[in-house]
């Protein structure tokens, strides 16, 4: 059960998103930040692709393959079939789509970086899914299913997320300041630590 809960605590693949073509005085830090969050959580890749200077299909591939790699790593050594992996990722996508954020204004700093204000309503979907694991495992065991078997374990994880999605609720709004900085070539991006803070605020208790 502990391993199942650790997998449910898995965060979305974090993108550092450096190497953008948009830079200089015309850079829209708020628009860029929104595009990163929309791509990661709401499967909206068009604006993110524009900022990255790549095709929308490549932007989608960049995000979805990053997430899949991270999830497959969490299941390493468990011989999870592609079918079961797809099933888990599908419901995980639905959970992450619950991310509720509003990108506000961006303020340019003296060092040419930006501070972007993001208002977040935290979702309890992942913390609740962990709470469902033991109950569902008991239900499956009562049906004669072995929760230690990989396919049964995956079904438990999927069902726990489905139940948590149905019961999802949001907490009080929280305001964060996200720093968008330029690399040595003047290309802007969001550091991994900033993305981790955003995710921890959107989905507390993962």
C-alpha positions, 0 to 999 in steps of 0.5 A: 500500500505504501508504494501505491500511495507514493505513485499517487503522489507523483507530480506532473513532469516538470518543464524548465522551458528554457531556450524560448525564442521569445525574449527581449522587451516584447516578452510577455511573461504572464502569457508565457507562464499561462501557456506553460501551466495550460500545457502541463495541466489542461492539455492546451499546447497552442500558445506554449508551442508559440513561445517555444517556437515549435509545432503544436504537435511537438509541444504536445509530445514534449509534455506528454512524453515527459509525464509518461517517462516520469510515471514509468520510472515510478513503476519500474520493476513492476512489469506494467503493460502498455495497456495498463500504463495508458489506462493510468495516464488517462485518469491521471490526465483527468486529475491534473485537468482539475488544476485551477489557476489564474495568471495575473500581472507580470512585473519586470525587475531591474535584472530583466527578470519578471515576477508573475502573480498566479492565483490558485485554488488548491485541489484535494484530488491527490490527497483524497485518492491516497485515502481511497487506496486501502478501502479499494484494496480491501474491496478487491481482496473480498472479491478474491483479487490479489492486490499484490498482483500488478494488474490488480494494483493498477486497477486500484490506483485508477479506481482511487483516482476516479473516486477522488476526481468525482469527489474533488473540492477546492480550498481557499485561494492562494496567491504565488509569485512566480519568477521568470528568468532569462538564461545567458542567451536571453531566453526566458524560462521558469525554473524547476523549483518554481514549477514544483512550488506551483504544483504543491500549491495546486495539489497539496498533500500529494 
